[in-house]
Amino acid sequence: MEHIATSDSAGCSCALEVSQQFSRWRRQHDGGEIYQSSLMSALLAGVYEGETTMSELLRHGDFGLGTFNHLDGELIAFERQIHQLRSDGSARPARADQKTPFAVMTHFRPCLERRFDHPLSRDEIHQWVDRLVGSDNVFVALRLDGQFETAKVRTVPRQEPPYRPMLEAIEQQPLFRFAAVAGTLVGFRCPPFVQGVNVAGFHEHMITADRKGGGHLLDYTMAHGTLRLSVVRHLNLALPSDPAFRQADLNPADLDRAIQAAEG
């Protein structure tokens, strides 16, 4: 794998030089593909059951995130392993036959790696991603491995029909805080023009290094770690055919506000 490796310690290349190298790499590669099952707006509308299995997701990628049928916790995938992050804060390997109403997967082929040896906030990590990629109009898959000083996560409890819209379902969602824990962050930064199709901006899940806990990240501070990025230019969107999807309001007037409230 060709990649650009940089360090944030003494003697590293400046951000402009790294960004220029990254731009040259992007011009020479087609950027891979994102496979997405259903729409974020469908999830908001209460479409919580899909037919896509975990084994099928892994045919489309080795890296991603999403949720499970019945909105039963958070999905995190990397290195061809999928874990279910549950509403009690725990994590467990997902079964191959479990299904998802919404998931985003890609074959993660990082083209840039950057090591940080000092604390950075969530906003500062996001600023690094924006600076290095240089455009809001492409998809970015990102992975962050390291020691987290703090991590605030949430997980949605399992829902039963008749399903409530997602903003109602998450009103009682449990929140968990991890401190001084090693872990892996899996995320995507999506362009503004896909709001509703996906989540515009950053969407990140985290699992601890011992694979015992995690969730949807609301905030975090990294003590030190390694950031890897991959630009993705192709989107393969699979839409459900069931009645719940066909009848859902997928373009409500308050869509942007609802996604921001749901995803933090």
N, C-alpha and C positions, 0 to 999 in steps of 0.2 A: 504494500500500500504506500503510495506516495503521499507525504503529508508535510506540513510546515510545522515544525516544533519550535516553540519559544519558551522562555522562562521569564518570570517577573522578578527574578533576583538580579543582582548586580551584573551589569554588562549586557542586558537584554536589548533586542532591537526595539526601536521606538514603535508606537502603535501605527504610525503612518506607513512605515516600511513593511510591517507585517500585513497591513491591510492591502498594500499594493501587491505583495506576493500572493495573498489570498485571491485577489481579483484576477491575477494571471492564471492561477490554478482553475478558477471557475470558468474562464473562457475556454479552457482545454478539455473540460469534462461536461457530460450531459446532466449530471446532478441527481441521477437516480429517480425514484418514484415513491410517493406516498400513496398507500392504500387506505381508504377510509370507508368504514361501514356506517351508513346512515348519516344524519345531520345533527349538529348541536341543537338546532331549533326544534328538532323532533324530540330530543331528550328533554328540553325545557317544557315541551307540551305534554309530557307524560307518556311518551312511547318508550316503554321500558323493557320490551321483549323483542329480541331479534333471533335470527336463525344461524348466524355466523358463529362457528365453534372456535375454540382456542387452537385446535389443530389446523383449521383453515387459516386463521390469522397468521400462523407461523409459516404458511406457504407463501404469504405475501411480504413477510419481513421478519427480522429478528430483534426489533427494537420498537417500542411504542407505549401507548397508554390508552386508557378508556375506562369502561365500567363493565359490570356484569348484568345479566338479566335480573329483573326486579330491582335494579339500581343497588345491587347487593355489594357495596364496597367499591374500591378503586382498583384499576388494573394497571400493572407496570410490567413491561417486558424489556429485557435486554439479554444479550448473549444466548438467544433462543430459549430463554426461560421466562415463563409468565407467572407472576405472583398475584394473589388476591389480597388486597389490603382491607381488612375488615373493620366493622364499626366499633369493635372493642379495642382498636389500635394495633391488633396483631396482624401478622402476615402468614400466608401459607401458599405452597405451590398450587396453581390452578390445575384442574383436571382437563384433559384434552377434550372432553365432551361438554364442558361448560360453554354457555353461549353469551353473546354480548349484543346489546342494542346500539352501542356506539363505541368504536375503537379506531385508532389511528396507528398505522404500522409503516415501517420502512426498513430497508436493508441499510444498517448504519455503517457508512464508510467515511469516517472522519477525514477531513482534509486539513484540519488545523488543530493543533494541540498546544495549550498554554498552561504553564504551571504557575501557581500563586503560592507564595510562602508567607503571606500576611493576611489578616482578616479582611473580608469583603462582605458587604451587605448584599441582599437580593438585588436591590436597585443598581448597585455597582457592578455586579455580575451581568445584569441585563445591559448596562451601558457598554461593557466590554464587547458583548455579542453584537450590539448595534454598530459599534465603532469598527469592529473587525469585518463584519459582513458588508457594511457600507450601503445597504439598500433595504427598504421596508417591503419591497415588492417580490421577495422570494421566500420560500419556506426554509426554515432552519431547524434541523434536529440537533439537540444539544445534550451532552452527558457531562455531569460533574461528579467526580469521585474525590472524596476527601473527608476531612474532619469538620463536622458542623458544631459551632459553638452553641447554636440554638436552631431549632426547627419547629415551626408551628404548623400543624397539619389538621385536616379534617377528613372524615370518612362518612359517607351517607349510609344510614341504616337501610336494610332490606325493606322493600315496599310490597304491598299486596293489593290486588285489584279490589275495587275500582281505583285506578291510579290517580293520585293528585298531581298537578303540575309540579315541576321540580322545585320552584321557589317555595312552595308549601311543604314539600317533602323534606327539604333541608332545614326547616325552621328549628328542628330539634337535633340537628346533626352534632355529634360529639366532636370536641376539639381536644387535641393532644399536643403536648410540648416535649420535645426531646432536647437534652442538653449534653454537650460534650460527647457526641456520638459519631462514629464513622458511618458513612452511608454513600449511596449512589442516587443521584438525581437524574431522572429521565424527563426530557421536555421537548416541546416544539415552540417555535416562534412563527406564527402565521401572519400573512399580510392582512392589512386592514380590510381589503376588499372581500375577504371570505368570512366576515362576521356573520354568524348564523349558520353557514355551512360548517365552519369549525369555530374556534375561539380566536379572534383577532388578538395579536400580541402573544404573550407568554402563557403557557399552560404546562405545569410541572408537577410530577409525582416523585416521591422519595421512598426508599426502603433502606433500613439499617443494614450494616455490613453483615450482621449475623442472620439476616433474613427473618427477623422476628417481629418487626414493626414497621410502620410507615403510614403514608396517606397522601392526600392531595395537598401540596404545599401552598400555604397562605403567606408565609414569611420565613426567612432564614438568614443566618449569618454563618459564613464559612470561615473556619480558622485558617485552613490551608488545603490545597487540593489541585486537581488537574481538570481543566475544561477542554472538551473536545467538541468540535462543530462540524456539521455537514450541511451543505446547501442542497436543497431538493427543488427541482423545477417542474416535476410532473405529478399530477394528481389523478388517481384512479378512484372514482367515487361510486360506491355500490349502494343503491337506494333500495329500501325494503319494498315489498309488494303487499304487505298485509293491510287489512282494513284500518287499523289504528293509525298507521302512517298516512294512508290515503285521506283520512278524514281530519287529520291534525291541522291546526292553524300554524303554518310554518313561517309566517311573516307577520307576527303581531307588531302593533305600533310601538311597543316598548321593548323590542328585541334587544337593543344594545344595552339598555339598563338592566334587563333581566340576566343577560350573560355576565355582565360585570358583577352583579350581585351573587350569582351562582358560583362563579369561578374565582372570585376574590382577586 
